[in-house]
Amino acid sequence: MYTINLVSIPFVVFFAWAKGRGLLRWAVMAYLFGFWSFIFLLFVKTKPIKIYEIPQYLKDLITARGFKNKLKDIKYPSDLQN
């Protein structure tokens, strides 16, 4: 393999991510075919990029922990006004 194939991997992987494709598969293709992988990527359809959301139970846990830490700072009723 040529070093140009190794140089092409980050570029092809970024372009594959922008098209919504699997990164590992395209990294292997870039390793094998080099910059020719861009031509293959031009012909595949674009998929929406998956945005992973934080699960609701984890959001609730973080909110409860933050509220608990705020309650530790309160010693007098006048502290509630700040």
Secondary structure, DSSP 8 states (H G I E B T S, - for coil): --HHHHHHHHHHHHHHHHHT--HHHHHHHHHHHGGGHHHHHHHS-----------HHHHHHHHHHHHHHHHHT--SGGGGG-
